[in-house]
């Protein structure tokens, strides 16, 4: 048995109770499913900056290395034996061919170390040749894992929308990526180092959640913060 299965919950990490399952969110934006020894991530968008560079935009192509560093640390921290990526692992269909030799070696090492499941996203709808298992979606233990959120699908865990929360306290506001769920739908924050975020009060989220049951957990620098819904503001 993996040692992490016997370990206590990760210090300073709240437990998200969703559809009768417990999950441990991490400040990086990953979600650890201890019962399955599985690390969930969404929207890594590997090679996003390299894709922009190919179109003539002069941007530093270091985002993949930064995201891999975060991913390696989370796998060590949790002891996860499975990595489940909820789509948009790569920023475009051919982006796996843009990986540097160093980044490809690091990604290969992850694939060799843990079971990797890559779900299709709108940016990478086709299977890619980096090892692991490529699926359009996954059903497991009464839960559905897919890239895009949908109405009326209970127990769905997804990514795609890059959720963020803006909180107003004492006349000042802070905006950070967040986990958000209503016990029927959960959306993970984007994990990639070059990804943006969308306020969960914006039109992109309208109709997805049952607002009275909404739970929001904001990412801080080194910890997570449960956010009262009444403190949320737009923008």
Secondary structure, DSSP 8 states (H G I E B T S, - for coil): --GGGTS---TT--EEEETTEEEEE-TTS-EEEGGGTEEEE----BTHHHHHHHTT------HHHHHHHHHHHHHHHHT-SEEEE-S-SBSSTTGGGG--HHHHHHHHHHHHHSEEEEE--SS--S--SSSSEEES-EEETTEEE-SS--TT-TTEEE-SS-EEEEEEETTEEEEEEEEEE-SSEEE----STT---EETTSGGGTTTS-GGG-EEEEE-SSSEEEE-GGGB---
